[in-house]
């Protein structure tokens, strides 16, 4: 049996367990699902990664709960980027004892140091301290132990460009940068505060970001991936640019699907409204991506101008800036495409409105001579002219004449309308092709 057949066999076993009728939220615990856990324990990380790629999003999240923690990082390195993002967004427990993560270097890899008390923090020799909505006591611990003043993440707001990047008198380097967070229901820019002091990077924010999780994963898995705090900072910026590029690919895909709807068939006003809403969402995401990468460019330029980086780090920054330049071109192209699609959909709306107006115009033209005749028929002179005739006969002939005039008017309108269509440029081009 080859590797592919073995994976397919394990996949069928996993799906058979997921399809059990007693599956419910109250039963999703290791003690209630030993069969699924046993299956996963027998598989290599590469096999589990291939299985996850074949499952639905809900099934992925369920299987992920039973994957041994020791191999989760290896699996995340194997799966596709889209699946990795979903798994990194796995729901975290509401009760979390600490929201501070401390990392040092161990054998060339980033290693997380468990922190439970202030003494644990004082004994650590970190190159990176990451705080996500920390408690007040955790902020106080970090400030006291390392002698750095940390901002409250709840008070991080948009700042003027001059206030985003600066150097304190004691040598602390402060950077406030936007990082993209693209979810299915919303996209937003999350402000992250960075502080570089004496070989330690401090990052403070109020949202968990997939870029940070991915960075921790890579630095743990690859030896020599980072060697100091500034490497961590630059890699976070590089990962953010990569994440923005992936989000741009999603915008391309969404606009391509919308384009097929716009170019393929006519649309009703309801369909046009839905498509306009979808395009507006993509325009908002594209704008956030553009703002995000430009903010990253300013941060990297500040680091280069301040001469904080080594020559090797300068090379890395120039590579990141080249990636940002390419993304700028893509975002500009997408804005033009979005505007074109907006104009096309508005054109469909106008066409639908013109059809309604045309129908009303035809009806008004048909009834215009009838109204005239009806006005004449109601005059006393008409009664005098038809006095010798019985009134049922005279008014029947009058009604018949009105119907005849209306029919002649309708036929004339159709004839002139068809003549214009036959002489239109589109019809002439079609005759030439035929």
ABEGO torsion letter per residue (X at the ends): XBAAAAAAAAAAAAAAAAABAABBAAABBAAABAAAAAAAAABBAAAAAAAAAABBAAAAAAAAAABBAAAAAAAAAABBAAAAAAAAABBBBABBABABBBBBBBGGBBBBBBBABAAAAAABBBABBBBBGBBAAAAAAAAAAAGBBBBBAAABBBBBAAAABBBBAAGBBBBBBBBBBBBAABBBBBBBBBBBBGGBBBBBBABBBAAAAAAAAAAAABBGABABAAAAAAAAAAAAAAAAAAAAAAAAAAAAAAAAAAAABBBBAAAAAAAAAAAAAAAAAAAAAAAAAAAAAAAAAAAAAAGABBAAAAAAAAAAAAAAAAAAAAAAAAAAAAAAAAAAAAAAAAAAAAAAAAAAAAAAAAAAAAAAAAAAAABAAAAAAAAABBAAAAAAAAAAAAAAAAAAAAAAAAAAAAAAAAABAAAAAAAAAX
